[in-house]
Amino acid sequence: MTVIPMFPLQSVLLPGSPLQLQVFEPRYRALLADVLADGSGRFGVVLIERGREVGGGDDRADVGTVAEIVRHAQLPDGRSHLVCLGTDRIRVRRWLHDDPYPQAEADVWPDEPVPSDIDWAQVCRPVAERVDRLWEIHCTAAELAGTDPGDTPFPPPGIDSATALWSYAAASPIGDADRYRVLCAPDPVTRAEVLAAALDDAEPLYRLRLLGET
């Protein structure tokens, strides 16, 4: 375990996903100054399960992701704009004090091992099939509106791996509660099952929102 600065948010950061932040609260300015000064540029991000991210007094999830600063810009009014990338998944063992900013004892939580001969195409197929249906809905809505559907936000065909599941989860129209369940899955096989179930739940709402159909 190690002590790591923490930045609770009302959204889930997944490994491999980008994160943009505007840092304006004094406590998070202090956090930013410290992680830049020590050269790590890293802090933990967890979901706020109840409460608000401004001012404290929130209930925080115990599983999160390390964010690594990729780009940092100081604004004239003292705020900072950060571009970060999600890296390691972490599990919080104990929350510490919030002064001068939230901190926790946490450890990296790697995936549990899976068989070395696993067929990733087979594991990812149920997710990919559901994602294809969502993309078809999106394209149909664009055609009816006479607009360009643009490029798919999902991983291109042929990407079949544990890493691809994170990309599918980040790009899919699922809520943060489902995204958090994906984050907490102990291994990629379970993660694919959790994500497929979340996509099944999301499809009717997505169809209703884009096409007005149930």
N, C-alpha and C positions, 0 to 999 in steps of 0.2 A: 504494500500500500504506500501511497505517497500523498502529500497534501497538495491540492491543486486549486487554483482560483476558479470560481464557478460563476457562470452567467446564466441564470434561469430565464427562460423565454416561454412565451405562450405558443410555441410551435416546436416541432420535433426536428432535430438535425440528424441526418443519417450519414454513416460513413460514405465518403466519396461525393457528398453533395456540397454545393456552394452555399455560403451564408453571407448576406450583407447586413451590416449593423451600423446604426447611427448611435454613437456613444455620447451621451450628454449628462447623465447623472454623475454627481461627484464621486460616488463610490466606484462606478465603472470607469471613470477617468483614472482613478487611482489604480484599479486593476490593470488597465491598459498600460499605464506608465510602468508598472512593475514588470509585466511580462515582456515589454519591449526592452526594459533596462537589463533584465537577466538573460536576454537573447533567445528565450524559448519561443516567444510569440504564440504560446498555447494556453488555452483555458478550457474548462469543461462547460458544456451546454446541456441543460436538462429541461424537461417540460414542466411548466407550472400547471399543476393539476387543479388548483383552486386558488383564486386571488389574482393579483395583478403584478406585472413585472416592474412597475415603477413604485418605489417607496418601500418595498419589502412587505412582510406580513403574508407571504404566500405559502402554499403547500406544494412541495416539490417532489418530482419523481426521483426514484433511486437509480435509474438507468439512464445514461446519456452518452454523449459523444464528445471527443476532444475536437475543438476547433483550432486550426492553425492559421495564423494571419498570413495571407498572401500579399495583400496590399493595404497600406495605411496612408490616409490623407488627413492632415490637420486642417480644420476649417477656420476661417477668420474669427468666428464667434466662440472658439474654444472647443466646439464639438469635434468629433473625429468620425470619419467614414472608414469602415473596415470591410474588406473582402476576405473571407475566410473559406477554408475547406475542411469538411468533416473528415476525421482520420480514425482513431481508435475508438471502439466502444468501451465504455467504462461502467463500473458498478460502484455506486456510492456506499461506503460502509458506515460512515458517520459524518454528519454535518457538524461543522465547527462554528465559530463565531462569524457574524456578518460585518464586523468592524475591522478594517476599513471597507471590506467588500466580502461577499459570500465565499467561503472556503469549505472544502470537504476532504476527508480521507477517502480515497478511491483507488481502485485498481483496474487495470485493463482487463476486459472480459472478452477473450477470444472465443470463437465458435468451438463447440464441442466437436471432436473428430467424427468424420463420416468415412465409410469404406473408400479405399483408394481407387477402386474400380467403378465408382459411381457414374452413372450415365447422366451427365448434367443436362443434356437435351431433354431427357425424359423428365427430370425433376422440374425443369423450367417450362415444359410444354403447357401445363394447365394455366400458368400465369400468362404465357405468351398468347394463348388462344383467347383469353379474356381481354387482354390488352388489345388484340386485333379487333375484337368486337367493339370496344370503346372507340377505337380509331375510325371504324366504319361509321359509327354514329356521328362522330365529329365531322367526317367528310360529307355525310348525307346532309347534315345541318348546314354546312358551308355551301353545298350545291343548291339547296333550297333558298338560301339567302343570296346566292349569286356572288359569293366571295371565295377567295383563295383559301383553301384549308391550311396552307403553309406546310412546313416540315413537321413530321411526327416528332413529338417530344420523347418518344420511347426509344430504347436501344434498337439499333438496326438488326435485321434478321441475321442469324448466324452467331450472335453473342449468347452463348449458353454456358453460364458459369455462376458460381456463388456471388461474384461481384455484380453480375447483371441483375440479380434480385434486388440489390440496393437501388440500382438505377430505375428499375420498374416501380419500386415502392415510392421513390421520390417523385416520379413523373405522373403517377396515377392520381385520379381524382378521388382520393380517399381522405377521410378526416384524420386529425392528429391522434385521436384515440386509437384508430386502426394502425396508423403509422407507428405509434408507440408499441403496439403489440407485435408488429413486425420487428422492431428494434430489439424487443425482449426475447424473441425466438432463440432457443439455445443453439440451433444449428441451421444450416442452409435448407435442409430438407423440410424441417418444421416451418422455417420462414416461408418457403414456397407455399405450403399448405395454408398458413395464416393469411398470406397475401391473396391467394386465390379466393378464399372465403370472403375477404374484405372487398375484393373486386366484384364478386357476386352480389354483395349487398349494395355496392355503389352503382351498379349498372342501371337499375330502374330509375334511380334519382337522376343519373346523368342523362338518360334517355328523355325523362320528363323535362329536365331543364333545357335541353337542346332542341328536342323535337315536339315537346308537349304530349308525348305518348307515355303510357304506363306499360 
